[in-house]
């Protein structure tokens, strides 16, 4: 019997369904008798209940969790903020991502820095950013010593903001955290979502910028607002930090010149 045949013949427990995320679960059967049809790239409790209803199997929960929710943290990314923002309401963003996920229309899936963190590349047409903004003489900037929105529990710092219109993004990654990762530090916002949008990372160039240096430190030291970097060695974190600082300062690795 091939591995594929074994997968088809196995009777899966309900709590094993999350392990089937991005497999095509052709012919898999759950312990309650629900058959997962071919071509399913991701499954959610709501989708499971739709399948159960169509197959005449009793529904476990009439109002199951959603696949995607919006974290309070990402709501700092507004049009007048220094962050990338979505040109629409938060509900529109949630519906947009849910539709992409269900339709398997996401441009690219990428694993994050630990298990339970994913990045999904989406159509950038409704996203705007200052990331990779080309500097020019006379460009307007502002600076303020303040607590960063979404991180009010941290000490204030100098925040420099570009006071020029944002540019429409060429590339956008949506950062998603799974519910159990968020619950490790009590950061779960939407109790009805399996994944929450934590950040909208827009940019003009194809190459992804490294994680911000302070974010790396916050995560590695597991400071307030940081998420523990499970599975990373000190050497790996040091390299991440070096790459991040070099990128911030326009330093090209292996060259003695600035970008």
N, C-alpha and C positions, 0 to 999 in steps of 0.2 A: 504494500500500500504506500503510495506516495505521500509526501508531507501535505500536499494540497488535499488529497483524499481524506487524510486523517483530520485535517481542519474542518472539512465538510461534515464528517461523521461524528465529530465531537459534540457532546451536549454541553454548551457553555452555561456557566452560572451567570446570574444577572450582574454581579459585581465584577465580572471579567470583561464586560463589554467595553470598558474604557481602553483595554489593551488592544482593541480592534480598530482604533482611531482611523488610521490611514491605510488600512488594508481593504482590498475588495473582498468583503465577507461573503463570498458566493456560497449560498447553501448552508451557512452556519445556522445552528438551531440553539436557542436559549433553553434553559431548564423548564420554562413555563410553556414551551412548545412554539414560541415565536420563531419564524424562519426569516433570516436576514437575506433579502434578495441580492443578486449580483450587482456590482457597480456602485455600492455604497462606499464613499470615501471617508465619511465621518458620521457618527451616530450621536443622537442626543436623546434624553428621556422623552421629549415631546415626539420625536420621530419614532421612537420605540412604541409609544402608545398609539400613534397613527397606524403602525404596522399591526399592533395587537387588535385594534378595532377592525381593520380590514380582513384579518384572519379569524375573527370571531373569538378572540381570547380576551378574558376580562382585563380591563385597564387598571393598573396599579394606582395611578394618581391622575385625576382629571386636570390638575394644574401643575404639571411637572416643571422642573427648572428649564430655563432657556439655554441655548448653546452659548450665546455671547451676551455679556452685560457691560455696562459702562462704569468704571471705577470713579469714585469721587476725585481721585488723584489726577486723572487725565482732564478733568473739567477746568483745570487752570489754563488749558491750551485754547484760549479764546482769540478772536481776531485782533484785539488790542494788546495781547501779551507778546512776549519775546519768543514764544514757542510756535511750532507748526500748528495750524488749526484746520478744521474741516469747515467748509462753506455750507453749513446746514445745522439742523438741530441735533442734539445727542440721540434722540429717538430715531432720526433719519440715519445717523451713522450706525446705530445698532441694527436697524432693519437692513441697511446696505450690507453689513458684514454677515448677518445671518443668511441673507439671500445668496451671497457669494459662496459661503460655506456649504449650504445645502445644495447649491447647484454645481459644486466642485469647480467654480470659476476663479479661484484664487490664482494669481499669476505664479507665485512661488511660495513654498513652505520652507522655513528655516528653523533649525533648532536654536534655542537661546543658550545662555551661559550655564544653565542647569536644567535638570529634568523638571517639567512643569512650566517651562517658559518657552513660548513659540513666537516667531515673527512671521507675519504673512504679508507678502507684497501685493498691493492692490492698485487699481487704476488711479492715477494721481490727479485727475482732472478737476477735482473739487477740493484740493488741498493747497495751502499756501504757507510759505516759509521764509525765514531769513537765513537758514542754513546754507552755506556756500555762497552767501551774498558777496558779489564782487565789490571790493572797496574802491572808492573814488575820492578824489580831492574835493573837499567841501561837504562830504557825506555827513549827515546829521546823526549824532549819537547823544544819548543821555545816560547819566549814571546816578544811582541811588543806593544808599546804604539801608538795606531793609531785609526783612525775613522773606524768603522765597515762598510764593504761593504754593500751597500743598505741602509745605515743610515748615509750618509755623512753630513746630516744636524744636526747631534747630536755631542756633544763634544767627543773628543778621549778618549779611555780607554785602560787599559791593556788587551790584548788578548793573552791567552795561547793556543798554538796549539800543538797537538800530531804529532810528526814527525816520525810516523810509518805507514806502509801501512794500509789502511782502510780494514775493514772486510766486507764480504758480509752480508747484513742484513738478519735477520730471520723474521722480521716484518716491514712493511712499511705502514704508513698512509699519504695520500695526503690531505693537508689542502686546502679547496676551499672557496673562498669568493664570494658571489653573487654580481652582478654588481652594485646594488643600495647601498649596504653596502660600496663598494669601492668608490662610488661617493660622499659619505658623507664628505670625506676629500680630494677629488680630487686625489685618488690613483688608479683610473681605468686605466689600460694599454691598454687592447684589447677591443676596442669599438664594436667588432663583436662577443663577447663572453658573454654568460649569467653568467658563472662562471669562475673565474681565479684561477690557482694554485698559492698559496701564499707561501707554504712551503712543503718540503719533509721531513717527520719525520721518519727516520729509527732507528731501535734499534735491540739489540740482544735478549733481554728478552721480554716475552709476556706482562708484566706489562708496561703500558704507563707511561713515566716520566711526572711530572707536568709541566705546563707552566713555562718558565724561570722567575725568580723573577722580573727582569727589564722589561720584557714584560708585566707582570701583572701591575706593577706600571705605565708604559707608557700608557697602555690601560685605567686603572682606572682614572688616572689624565688627560687623554686625551691629553698627551704631543705629540709633533711632531713625526709622525711615528706610533702613537698608534691609535687603533680603540675603540671608546667608548663602555664600557661594559654595554649596556642597559639591564635592568632587573635584575641586580645583586645588592644585598644589601651590605652595608659596612661589615657586619658580614661574608657574604659569601666570599667577596674578601680577608678579613683578613685571613680566613681559607685557601684559595687558596695560599696566600703568605706564610703562615706558612708551609704548606705542601711542597711548592717549595723550601724554604730555608733549611728545614730538609733534603729533598732529595739531595740537592746540597752538603750537609755536611755529608751524609751517616748516618743520624740519623733515627732509627726505632722508630716509634710512640709507646709509651707505654713500651719502654724498655730503660735501662740505658747503652746501649752499641752501638757501631758503627757497620755498616755493615762490 
